[in-house]
Amino acid sequence: MRPKRTRVATDKLAGKEAVAWDLKEQIKVQRNDVRCMKKKLKYKDMAKKDKRQEEQQEQQEELQARLHELEEQVAEAESQKAKAESQLAEMEDKNLRMMAEFDNYRKRTNKEKIELTERAGEKIFTEMLPLIDDFERAIAAIDDEGVRLIYQKFLSFLDKHDVHAVETENADFNTDEHEAVTTFAAGEDKKGKVIDCTQKGYKMGEKVIRFAKVVVGE
């Protein structure tokens, strides 16, 4: 037969049970707190992770935007470079054209000056030739030393400027230098030859300024 518990023992037991129950409740609360804390930490980690992902996404979007901006700047720079190269090529082409035109103008102007000078000189010498003719006729008519001296000075002056008489003596008839005033039957050996010169011809350099008037054998 079990012994009867005393009131004191019963109270102690009840107190211990109450304490045990309190401890269990505290443990439950702490476990709940731990679970809540874990959940909070999990949510916090998830929030941090989401925030990092958002930051990374923002950084990527910012980098992509910056890259796109740089690509647009490069494309614009390439376009400006191509435009500048085109303008430079156009300017170089215009410059070459202007230089060529100026060179042609300079050559044409120099040529015109030379031709003008030659024509002026040619005209002067051509107008002097009748004086030479007169001197030659005067010398043939009268043998005067003074006239002959002046005539020689005229010839020296003409020779100094490369003006000289066209060759006619025993020369073949040449239409580039001679003008036939008539023909004369002088035998087979004189055919096509200059028989006589009625007026001297003159050349300035290689250019004929007056054709020699001649009689041609036939």
C-alpha positions in Angstrom: 0.0 0.0 0.0 1.4 3.5 -1.1 2.1 5.9 1.6 -0.1 9.1 1.7 1.6 12.3 0.6 1.7 15.0 3.1 0.3 18.4 2.2 3.7 19.9 2.2 5.0 17.3 -0.2 2.0 17.9 -2.4 2.6 21.6 -2.4 6.2 21.2 -3.3 5.4 18.9 -6.1 2.8 21.3 -7.3 5.4 24.0 -7.1 7.9 22.0 -9.1 5.3 21.2 -11.7 4.4 24.8 -12.0 8.1 25.7 -12.3 8.5 23.0 -14.9 5.5 24.2 -16.8 6.8 27.8 -16.7 10.2 26.6 -18.0 8.4 24.7 -20.8 6.4 27.8 -21.7 9.6 29.9 -21.6 11.3 27.4 -23.8 8.3 27.6 -26.2 8.5 31.4 -26.2 12.2 31.3 -26.8 11.8 28.8 -29.6 9.1 31.0 -31.1 11.5 34.0 -30.6 14.3 32.0 -32.3 12.0 31.0 -35.2 10.8 34.7 -35.5 14.4 35.8 -35.4 15.4 33.2 -38.0 12.5 34.4 -40.2 13.5 38.0 -39.6 17.1 37.2 -40.5 15.9 35.2 -43.5 13.7 38.1 -44.7 16.5 40.5 -43.9 19.0 38.4 -45.9 16.4 38.1 -48.7 15.9 41.9 -48.6 19.6 42.5 -48.7 20.0 40.0 -51.5 17.1 41.7 -53.4 18.7 45.1 -52.7 22.1 43.8 -54.0 20.4 42.4 -57.0 18.6 45.7 -57.6 21.8 47.6 -57.1 23.6 45.2 -59.5 20.7 45.5 -62.0 20.9 49.3 -61.7 24.7 49.2 -62.2 24.3 47.0 -65.2 21.6 49.2 -66.6 23.8 52.3 -65.9 26.8 50.6 -67.5 24.7 49.6 -70.6 23.4 53.1 -70.8 27.0 54.5 -70.6 28.2 51.9 -73.1 25.3 52.9 -75.5 26.2 56.6 -75.0 29.9 55.8 -75.7 28.9 53.9 -78.8 26.8 56.8 -80.0 29.8 59.2 -79.3 32.1 56.9 -81.2 29.7 56.7 -84.1 29.3 60.5 -84.1 33.1 60.8 -83.9 33.5 58.4 -86.9 30.8 60.4 -88.8 32.6 63.7 -88.0 35.9 62.1 -89.1 34.5 60.9 -92.4 32.9 64.3 -92.9 36.2 66.0 -92.2 38.1 63.6 -94.5 35.6 64.3 -97.2 35.9 68.1 -96.7 39.7 67.7 -96.7 39.7 65.7 -99.9 37.4 68.3 -101.5 39.6 71.1 -100.4 42.7 69.3 -101.7 41.0 68.7 -105.0 40.0 72.4 -105.2 43.5 73.4 -104.2 45.0 71.2 -106.9 42.5 72.5 -109.5 43.3 76.1 -108.5 47.1 75.4 -108.7 46.6 73.8 -112.1 44.5 76.7 -113.3 47.0 79.2 -111.9 49.9 77.3 -113.6 48.0 77.2 -116.9 47.2 80.9 -116.5 50.8 81.7 -115.7 52.0 79.7 -118.7 49.4 81.2 -121.0 50.3 84.7 -119.7 54.0 84.1 -120.2 53.3 82.7 -123.7 51.2 85.7 -124.6 53.9 88.0 -123.3 56.5 86.2 -125.4 54.2 86.2 -128.4 53.4 89.9 -127.9 57.1 90.7 -127.6 57.9 88.6 -130.6 55.1 90.2 -132.6 56.2 93.7 -131.6 59.8 92.9 -132.5 58.7 91.2 -135.7 56.7 94.2 -136.7 59.6 96.6 -136.0 62.0 94.5 -137.9 59.5 93.9 -140.8 59.1 97.7 -141.1 62.9 98.1 -141.1 63.4 95.7 -144.1 62.4 98.3 -146.8 65.2 100.5 -145.4 67.6 97.7 -145.9 66.3 97.4 -149.5 66.8 101.1 -150.0 70.4 100.9 -148.7 71.1 98.0 -151.0 69.7 99.9 -154.0 71.7 103.0 -153.0 74.9 101.0 -152.7 74.3 99.4 -156.1 73.7 102.9 -157.7 76.5 104.8 -155.9 79.5 103.4 -154.2 79.5 105.6 -151.1 81.6 104.5 -148.1 79.2 106.3 -145.6 76.1 104.6 -147.0 77.9 101.3 -146.9 79.0 101.9 -143.3 75.4 102.7 -142.2 74.2 99.6 -144.1 76.7 97.4 -142.3 75.5 98.8 -139.0 72.0 97.9 -139.9 73.0 94.4 -140.8 74.9 94.1 -137.5 71.9 95.3 -135.6 69.6 92.7 -137.4 72.1 89.9 -136.8 72.3 90.8 -133.1 68.6 90.2 -132.9 68.8 86.9 -134.9 67.3 88.5 -138.1 69.0 87.2 -141.2 68.4 86.9 -144.9 66.8 83.8 -146.4 69.3 81.7 -148.4 68.5 81.9 -152.1 71.8 81.5 -154.1 71.9 78.1 -155.8 69.1 77.0 -153.3 66.3 74.6 -154.0 62.9 76.3 -154.2 61.3 76.0 -150.8 57.7 77.2 -150.4 58.3 77.6 -146.6 60.9 80.4 -147.4 60.5 81.4 -151.0 57.7 83.1 -153.1 57.9 82.4 -156.8 57.2 85.5 -158.8 57.9 83.8 -162.1 59.6 80.8 -163.7 62.4 80.6 -166.2 63.5 77.9 -168.6 67.1 77.4 -167.6 67.9 73.8 -168.4 67.4 70.5 -166.7 70.1 71.1 -164.1 68.4 74.3 -162.9 64.9 72.8 -162.7 63.4 73.5 -159.3 66.3 75.8 -158.4 66.3 79.5 -157.5 67.6 81.3 -160.6 67.3 84.9 -159.3 66.1 86.8 -156.3 64.1 90.0 -156.9 63.6 90.8 -153.2 65.4 89.4 -150.2 63.5 87.4 -147.7 64.3 87.5 -143.9 63.9 85.2 -141.0 63.8 86.1 -137.3 65.1 83.0 -135.6 63.3 80.2 -137.5 60.3 82.2 -138.4 60.0 83.8 -141.8 59.0 87.5 -141.4 59.3 88.1 -145.2 59.3 85.6 -148.0 62.1 85.9 -150.6 60.7 86.7 -154.0 62.5 84.5 -156.5 62.6 83.3 -160.1 62.4 79.5 -160.3 64.0 77.4 -163.0 61.9 75.0 -165.0 
